[in-house]
């Protein structure tokens, strides 16, 4: 190989390294793709609509093939565990990445009795009937976060579009002003397993977990106000029984700065003032 050829090879390798680092940075900043080739494809008027659900906590880049692996033994030990009916426990584990509002980790022992969750917002109450029997770890996490005041004063940071009819909330640090690039990256610093995915449908009124891949649930969730054609990849853990008209009104207001998929921070701010849990009425 001549000196000139060697210089070209070195230049090409340098460029490829730059592109790889850039891709890794973008992956860290982006979060997961909720509709796409790896998850689900929605055809609307002959077009493929891609949308993203953002979630803090677990960083997809840390589990990608190009990422630097940590010790395999500790990675295996850090996997969350599903609900164990024999002991009534769930395995919540630490989740690196994202921006964290740390309130600790939920107790392993969870209560599977029927519950309702009330989101007291600046626009009125949204009441959600929770399916603790099918999603014990999810409901256990929400009960813990509600008791800790985790959601108090938080804003729903992402409103969907006609093709993606959801309102996403649960990032404790989101500004929801259409300007903050880290909106959607916040979480509680722990994660837990997916639940209730078999035959999952995301129809009007369903409340489900946002995630950045399998078993990366944290604190972010979305309320479906239409019918979202999504694959069964997002834990559906409840159904709105009161207050869905609030989301409808927010949807009519539109978004501040629409992204490529038409979603963005809602013009009509939704602030969660308090979250309470109670036995099912």
SEKOL-972392 format. One record per residue: x, y, z of N, C-alpha, C in turn. Coordinates in steps of 0.05 Angstrom, whole numbers, padded with zeros to 5 digits, always signed. Each point is the difference from the previous one (the first is absolute). Example, Ala and Ser with C-alpha at 12.3 -4.5 7.8 and 13.67 -1.06 7.14 Angstrom:
2
+00264-00114+00156-00018+00024+00000+00018+00024+00000-00007+00021-00014+00016+00024+00001-00015+00022+00014
This chain:
281
+00017-00024+00000-00017+00024+00000+00018+00025+00000-00007+00019-00018+00016+00024-00002-00007+00019+00024+00017+00020+00004-00005+00019+00022-00026+00014-00004-00006+00007-00025-00025+00014-00006-00024-00017+00006+00002-00026-00007-00022-00018+00006-00004-00004+00030+00023-00001+00014-00001-00003+00029-00014+00024+00013+00006+00024-00010-00013+00024+00010-00030+00000-00005-00008-00010-00023-00029-00002-00006-00013-00020+00019+00013-00022+00005-00011-00020+00018-00003+00011+00028+00020+00014+00010-00001+00012+00026-00022+00021+00002-00003+00015-00021-00021+00021+00000-00027-00013+00000-00003-00022-00015-00026-00014-00001-00007-00012+00027+00020-00012+00013-00004-00012+00027-00007+00021+00020+00013+00024-00002-00006+00021+00019-00029+00010-00004-00008+00002-00025-00027+00009-00006-00021-00020+00011+00006-00026-00004-00018-00020+00010-00003+00000+00030+00023+00005+00014-00001+00003+00029-00017+00024+00009+00003+00022-00015-00016+00024+00006-00029-00006-00003-00008-00014-00022-00028-00006-00005-00011-00019+00022+00016-00019+00009-00009-00018+00021-00005+00015+00026+00019+00018+00007-00003+00015+00025-00025+00018-00002-00004+00012-00024-00023+00017-00004-00026-00016+00003-00001-00023-00011-00024-00017+00002-00005-00008+00029+00021-00005+00015-00004-00007+00028-00010+00023+00016+00010+00024-00006-00010+00024+00014-00029+00005-00006-00008-00003-00025-00028+00004-00008-00018-00021+00013+00011-00025+00002-00016-00021+00013-00006+00007+00029+00021+00011+00014-00003+00007+00028-00021+00023+00003+00000+00019-00018-00017+00023+00002-00029-00006-00008-00004-00020-00017-00025-00005-00013-00020-00015+00016+00007-00021+00012-00018-00020+00012-00011-00018-00021-00021-00015+00006-00008-00022-00017-00020+00008-00022-00001-00016-00021-00019+00005-00022-00025-00017+00006-00022+00014+00003-00024-00015+00007-00014-00013-00024+00002+00013-00023-00011-00012-00024+00023+00001-00021+00007-00022-00010+00022-00001-00020+00005-00029-00008+00022-00004-00015+00005-00027-00010+00005-00020+00022+00011+00009+00023+00006-00019+00021-00023-00004+00019-00021+00016-00002-00022-00003+00019-00027-00004-00014-00010+00020-00014-00025-00003-00014-00001+00020-00022-00014-00006-00022-00002+00018-00022-00030+00007-00004-00006+00025-00002-00027+00009-00004-00001+00013-00028-00018-00009-00017-00004+00011-00026-00024+00019+00000+00005+00025-00005-00022+00020+00000+00001+00015-00026-00022-00003-00015-00002+00012-00027+00025-00007-00016+00008-00025+00001+00022-00009-00016+00027+00007+00010+00002+00013+00023+00026+00008+00011+00006-00014+00025+00025-00005+00006+00008-00012+00025+00006+00022+00020-00014+00000+00022+00002+00021+00020+00018-00010+00023+00022+00013+00005+00018-00007+00022-00004+00020+00022-00001-00010+00025-00003+00017+00023+00017-00011+00022+00008+00018+00019+00017-00009+00022-00014+00004+00027+00002-00020+00018-00008+00005+00027+00026+00002+00016+00002+00021+00015+00025+00006+00014-00002-00009+00028+00022-00010+00010+00000-00009+00028+00028+00003+00012+00000+00011+00024+00025+00003+00014+00007-00026+00015+00023-00001+00011+00009-00023+00015+00018-00017-00016-00010-00021-00012+00016-00019-00016+00009+00013-00025+00026-00001-00006+00011+00012-00024+00004-00023-00020-00014+00001-00024+00003-00021-00019+00029-00004-00009+00016+00021+00000+00027-00002-00009+00016-00019+00018-00008-00003+00025+00015-00017+00018-00004-00029-00005-00021-00006-00015-00005-00028-00007+00003-00006-00029+00009+00019-00016+00004-00005-00028+00025-00015-00005+00002-00012-00024+00022-00017-00007+00026+00016-00001-00002+00026-00006+00024+00016-00003+00009+00012+00026-00016-00002+00021+00007+00012+00025+00021-00016+00015+00015+00013+00017+00020-00014+00016-00014-00016+00021+00003-00026+00001-00014-00017+00020+00012+00003+00027-00017-00001+00021+00010-00002+00027+00005-00029+00006+00008-00006+00025+00005-00028+00007-00026-00016-00004+00002-00022-00015-00023-00015-00007-00014-00012+00024+00014-00007+00021-00012-00011+00024-00018+00020+00013+00010+00025+00003-00016+00021+00013-00023+00007-00017+00003+00000-00027-00023+00007-00018-00022-00021+00004+00008-00025+00001-00020-00021+00004-00014+00003+00026+00015+00007+00021-00012+00003+00027-00019+00024+00001+00003+00019-00018-00015+00024+00001-00027-00002-00016-00006-00023-00011-00025-00003-00015-00024+00000+00019-00021+00016-00006-00023+00000+00017-00015-00027-00001-00013-00006+00021-00014-00026+00002-00031+00005+00000-00013-00019-00013-00030+00002-00001-00012-00007+00027-00025+00007+00003-00015-00005+00025+00001-00030+00006+00006-00006+00025+00001-00027+00010-00025-00005+00018-00020-00015-00010-00025-00004+00015+00005-00013+00027+00021-00016+00002+00005-00015+00025+00008+00019+00022+00015+00020-00006+00010+00019+00020-00014+00027-00001-00014+00005-00023-00014+00026-00003+00020+00023-00005+00022-00006-00013+00021+00020-00003+00007+00005-00029+00011+00024-00005+00011+00008-00027+00029+00007+00003+00015-00003-00021+00029+00007+00001+00005+00026-00015+00001+00022+00015+00007+00026-00012+00031+00003+00002+00012+00010-00022+00029+00002-00001+00008+00028-00009+00025+00007+00007+00010+00027-00008+00002+00002-00030-00005+00024-00010+00001+00005-00029+00017+00024-00005+00023-00003-00013+00018+00023-00006-00010+00015-00024+00010+00024-00003-00007+00017-00023-00024+00018+00005-00003+00020-00017-00022+00019+00003+00005+00019+00023-00020+00016+00006+00001+00018+00022-00018-00011+00022+00009+00000+00025-00014-00015+00020-00010+00018+00023-00024-00005+00008-00010+00011+00025-00001-00024+00019+00019-00001+00018+00004-00024+00016-00017+00001+00026-00018-00018+00002-00016-00002+00024+00003-00028+00012+00020-00015-00009+00005-00027+00010-00013-00020-00019-00003-00025+00011-00011-00022-00016-00025-00011+00014-00020-00008-00015-00024-00010+00013+00006-00025+00016-00016-00005+00021+00003-00025+00015-00006-00024-00018+00013-00022+00004-00004-00024-00017-00028-00010+00003-00011+00001+00024-00027-00010+00006-00020+00019-00012-00019-00011-00016-00020+00017-00013-00028-00009+00007-00019+00018-00002-00028-00006+00006-00015-00003-00027-00012-00023-00004-00013-00006-00025-00030+00005+00001-00010+00012+00021-00029+00006+00001-00007+00022-00019-00025+00001-00010-00009+00020-00020+00004+00028+00011+00007+00018-00017+00005+00028+00008-00008+00020-00021-00004+00024+00009-00004+00022-00019+00022+00021+00006+00008+00014-00021+00020+00021+00002-00012+00025-00010+00003+00021+00015-00011+00026-00008+00023+00020-00005+00001+00010-00024+00019+00021-00007-00015+00027+00004+00008+00015+00020-00012+00026+00004+00017+00020-00016-00012+00011-00022+00014+00018-00017-00011+00028+00001+00014+00018-00012-00009+00028-00002-00025+00003-00016-00008-00021-00014-00024+00001-00017-00022-00019+00010+00004-00011+00023-00020-00018+00011+00011-00028+00006-00016-00017+00012+00009-00027+00007-00003-00020-00023+00021-00016-00003-00001-00023-00018+00002-00025+00018-00021-00016-00001-00002-00024+00017+00005-00025-00017+00017-00017+00010+00009-00023-00015-00004-00025+00016-00015-00019-00011-00004-00026+00013+00025-00017-00006+00014-00010+00020+00024-00015-00004-00005-00030+00002+00015-00015-00017-00002-00029+00001+00024-00011+00015-00002+00000+00026+00023-00009+00016+00004-00030-00002-00021-00015-00006+00003-00029-00002+00017-00008-00024-00003+00015-00023+00016-00006-00024+00026+00015-00001+00001+00023+00014+00024+00016-00001+00009+00008+00029+00006-00020+00016+00007+00006+00028+00025+00016+00004+00020-00004-00016+00025+00015+00003-00003+00029-00009-00016+00004-00021-00005+00027-00010-00016+00015+00021-00022-00011+00009-00017+00013+00020+00015+00004+00026+00017-00019+00008+00017+00003+00024+00018+00024-00003+00011+00004-00024+00018+00023-00004-00015+00026+00002-00024+00001-00013-00015+00025+00001-00009+00006+00029-00008-00020+00015-00008+00005+00028+00023+00012+00016+00024-00011-00005+00024+00010+00014+00006+00029-00008+00000+00005-00026+00007+00027-00010-00021+00021+00009-00026-00009+00000-00021+00019+00009+00004+00007+00030+00006-00020+00016+00005+00005+00028+00023+00018+00005+00021-00002-00017+00023+00017+00003-00003+00028-00011-00024+00006-00012-00004+00026-00013+00016+00004-00025+00008-00021-00013+00018+00001-00023-00012+00016-00023-00026-00003-00004-00013+00013-00024-00009+00028+00006+00001+00009+00025-00011+00026+00007+00014+00022-00014-00015+00017-00014+00012+00022-00015+00012-00007-00026-00003-00024-00010+00011-00008-00026-00019+00007-00023+00012+00002-00024-00016+00007-00023+00000-00022-00021-00022-00003-00013-00002-00019-00022+00015+00013-00024+00021-00013-00010+00018+00013-00018-00005-00006-00029-00018-00019-00007-00003-00007-00028-00029-00007-00007-00010+00015-00020-00026-00005-00010+00002-00012-00028-00017-00019-00005+00002-00015-00026-00013+00015-00023-00006-00016-00020-00012+00011-00025-00023-00018-00007-00013+00005-00023-00023-00016-00008+00009-00029-00004+00024-00004-00009+00011-00027-00005+00011-00013+00026+00005+00017+00020+00013-00009+00024-00013+00014+00024-00025-00008+00006-00017+00015+00019+00006-00007+00029+00021+00011+00011+00007-00004+00028+00009+00026+00013-00003+00001+00027+00011+00021+00016+00020-00014+00019+00025+00008-00002+00021-00013+00016+00008+00017+00024+00002-00013+00023+00007+00014+00025+00020-00017+00016+00008+00010+00023+00016-00017+00018+00030+00007+00000+00009+00018-00016+00028+00009+00002+00001+00022+00021+00012-00005+00023-00001+00018+00022+00014+00027-00004+00017+00001-00021+00016+00023-00005-00006+00015-00026-00021-00010-00014-00008+00012-00025-00010+00028+00004+00007+00018-00019-00010+00028+00001-00025+00003-00018-00003-00018-00020-00023+00000-00018-00004+00028-00012+00021+00013-00009-00002+00026-00012+00008+00000-00029+00005-00024-00011+00007-00002-00028+00028+00008-00006+00016+00006+00021+00028+00009-00004+00020-00018+00014-00009-00014+00021+00019-00015+00016+00008-00027-00013+00025-00004-00009+00007-00024-00014+00001-00025+00017-00001+00003+00026+00001-00023+00017-00027-00010+00009-00021+00014-00008-00027-00010+00006-00003-00029-00010-00011-00017+00017-00004-00028-00007+00023-00018+00008+00021+00012+00013+00023-00016+00008+00000-00005+00030-00020+00010+00014+00000-00002+00029-00012-00026+00010+00009-00009+00023-00011-00024+00012+00007-00003+00029-00008-00022+00013+00005-00003+00029+00026-00013+00007+00016-00009-00020+00025-00013+00006-00002-00030+00004-00024-00011-00004-00003-00029+00001-00018-00009-00024+00000-00025-00005-00017-00011-00021-00013-00026+00009-00020-00009-00016-00014-00025+00007-00011-00013-00025-00010-00024+00003-00007-00016-00023-00025+00009-00015-00003-00008-00025-00024+00004-00015-00021-00020+00011-00025+00008-00001-00022-00017+00009-00024+00003-00018-00017-00021-00001-00026+00001-00013+00002+00007-00030+00020-00010-00013+00004+00006-00029-00016-00018-00019-00007-00024+00009-00014-00018-00018-00027+00011-00009-00002+00005-00026-00025+00011-00011-00005+00029+00006+00021+00014+00009-00004+00028+00008-00009+00017-00023-00021+00017+00006-00010+00019-00019+00000+00027+00012+00005+00021-00016+00003+00027+00010-00023+00017-00011-00024-00006+00010-00024+00014-00008-00006+00023+00018-00019+00016-00007-00007+00024+00015-00004-00006+00029+00013+00015+00017-00002-00003+00029+00021-00017+00013+00014-00015-00016+00021-00018+00012+00023+00018+00010+00012-00009+00022+00024+00013+00011+00022-00021+00001+00022+00007-00012+00022-00019-00003+00027+00012+00006+00020-00017+00005+00027+00010+00006+00015+00006-00026+00015+00023+00001+00020+00005-00020+00025-00015+00007+00016-00006-00020+00025-00014+00007+00021+00005-00022+00024-00010+00005+00022+00003-00019+00010-00027-00008-00018-00020+00000+00007-00028-00006-00012-00019+00020+00004-00025-00004-00012-00020+00019+00010+00004+00029-00019+00000+00018+00005+00000+00029+00015+00026+00009-00006+00022-00012+00013+00026+00007-00021+00020+00011-00021-00010+00011-00021+00018+00011+00011+00016+00024-00008+00026+00001+00008+00017+00022-00024+00014+00011-00002+00026-00006-00023+00016+00010-00017+00012-00022+00009-00001-00025-00015+00013-00022-00022-00019-00011-00023+00013-00005-00023-00015-00010-00015+00017-00020-00018-00013-00015-00016+00016-00018-00030-00008+00001-00017+00020-00004-00029-00003-00001-00008+00001-00029-00015-00020-00009-00008-00002-00028-00028+00013-00002-00002+00021-00017-00026+00013-00004-00013-00006-00026+00012-00017-00016-00011-00010-00025+00003-00030-00001+00007-00010-00023+00008-00028-00002+00028-00001-00013+00020-00007+00016+00028+00000-00009+00007-00028-00010+00008-00002-00025+00007-00026-00012+00029-00007+00007+00004-00009+00024+00026-00007+00010+00002-00030+00004+00024-00011-00003+00005-00027+00007-00001-00005+00030-00004-00024+00009-00002-00006+00029+00026+00001+00014+00011+00024+00003+00026+00004+00012+00000+00018+00024-00023+00011+00008-00002+00020+00021-00021-00008+00020+00009-00005+00025-00017-00010+00021-00026+00016+00003-00023-00011-00007-00026+00013+00006-00008-00007+00028-00002+00021+00017-00005-00006+00028-00025+00013+00012-00014+00015-00017-00024+00013+00010-00018+00011-00022-00024+00009+00008-00019+00012-00018-00012+00025+00013-00002+00021-00015-00011+00025+00010-00030-00004+00003-00011+00006+00023-00028-00001+00006-00013+00027+00003+00017+00020+00003-00010+00028+00003+00022+00019-00008-00008+00021-00016+00019+00021-00006+00013-00002-00027-00009-00019-00017+00013-00003-00026-00006+00025-00018-00022+00013+00006-00007+00025-00015+00021+00022+00005+00014-00002+00022+00022+00019+00005+00022-00003-00021+00006-00025-00005+00021-00006-00020-00010+00008-00028-00026-00004-00006-00011+00008-00025+00003+00030-00005-00005+00016+00021+00002+00029-00002+00029+00009-00004+00018-00014+00013+00029+00006-00003+00008-00006-00029-00010-00022-00010+00006-00009-00027-00009+00021-00020-00023+00012+00004-00011+00020-00019+00018+00025+00000+00014+00005+00022+00018+00023+00000+00025-00004-00016+00007-00025-00007+00024-00005-00016+00026+00001+00015+00022-00001-00015+00027+00000+00012+00015+00025-00006+00020+00006+00016+00016+00024-00003+00017-00001-00025+00017-00020-00001+00017-00003-00023-00001-00029-00009-00016-00006-00021-00003-00028-00008+00026-00012-00010+00005-00025+00008+00023-00015-00011-00007-00012-00026+00018-00017-00011-00004-00013-00025-00025-00017+00000-00007-00011+00023-00023-00017+00003-00025+00015+00008+00002+00026+00002-00023+00016+00008-00004+00004+00029+00016-00013+00017-00003+00002+00029+00018+00022+00011-00006+00009+00024+00016+00020+00013-00013+00008+00027+00012+00019+00013-00011+00010+00025-00027+00013-00005-00020-00006+00017-00026+00012-00005-00001+00030+00006-00015+00014-00017-00004+00029+00005-00015+00005+00026-00019-00018+00005-00016+00002+00024+00014-00017+00022+00014+00013+00017+00017-00014+00020-00017-00018+00018+00010-00024+00004-00013-00018+00020+00020-00005+00022-00006+00010+00024+00017-00003+00023-00013-00019+00020+00015-00021+00007-00010-00018+00021+00007+00012+00027-00020+00007+00015+00004+00012+00026+00004-00021+00022-00014-00023-00003+00001-00021+00020-00010-00026-00012+00010-00022+00010-00009-00027-00008-00007-00015+00025-00025-00010+00001-00008-00016+00023-00010-00027-00009+00004-00020+00017-00009-00027-00005-00021-00008+00021-00020-00015-00008-00020-00009+00019-00011-00027-00009-00014-00013+00019-00013-00025-00007-00021+00005-00021-00004-00019-00018-00019+00004-00021-00028+00005+00011-00013+00021-00010-00026+00007+00009-00022-00014-00015
